[in-house]
């Protein structure tokens, strides 16, 4: 039975692992959330609370007849009709 050839002892270059805050020369990108709504006044508070981690929340409303837009604005979301 033929003997297995020895594997190369050279290891491939490892990809850099980033931990901690980004370098000062590289600004952090914003992460934004877009919610598309129509008559979601009952569900919107929970949705907005779950997106509180985002740098910005945008609500695109599709013609709500309830308080969806008002709730979104009151929570600080950018609202587009």
N, C-alpha and C positions, 0 to 999 in steps of 0.2 A: 504494500500500500504506500503511495507516495506521501512524503512528509509535507505537512502544510507549511506554506511559506510564512516567514515571520512578518508580522504587521509592522508598518512604519511607526517609529517611535515619535515622529513629528505629530503634534496635535494641531488641528485646524485653529485658525484665529477665532477666538471667542467674540461673540457680539457684545458690545458694551452694555452693561447693566446700569440703568439710571436709578438712583435712589436719592431721596431727599429733594429739596427744592431745586427748581431749574436754575441754571447759571444766570447771573445778572444780565449777561449779554443776550439771553434768549427769553423773550417775554412769554408768559403763559397765554395760551389761546383761550378765548372765551368759549364756554359751552352753553348753548341756548336751547330752549325747548319750545316747540310749536304745538299748540293744541287747537284742533279744528272742532268747532262746537256748533250746535243748534239746540236751543232750549235745554241747556244742561245745568240750570241753576241748582238742582238737587245734587248733582255729581261734581260740579266744578270745584267747590271748596276742597274736597278730598284730592282731586287731580292737581290742583295748585299746590296743596301742601306736599304732595309727593314729588313735586318738581322744585321744591325750595332750595335744593342743592345747586340749581342751575344759576349761571350768571345773569340770565335774562329769560323771561317767559313771554311768549307771544301767543295771543289768542286770536285765531281767525274765525270770526263768527259768520255763520251762513244764514242770517236772517232770523235770529231768535226773537220771539215775542214775549219772553219772560225776562227775568233780571240777570241773565247770563253776562251780558256786557258790563252792566253796572258792578256785579260781583268781581269780575276780572279786573276792572279798573281799580276798584277799592283795594284789591289785593296787590296792586302795583304792576300788573301785567300790561304789556303793550297790546292794545286791542285794534284789530282791523276788521271793518265790516265787509 
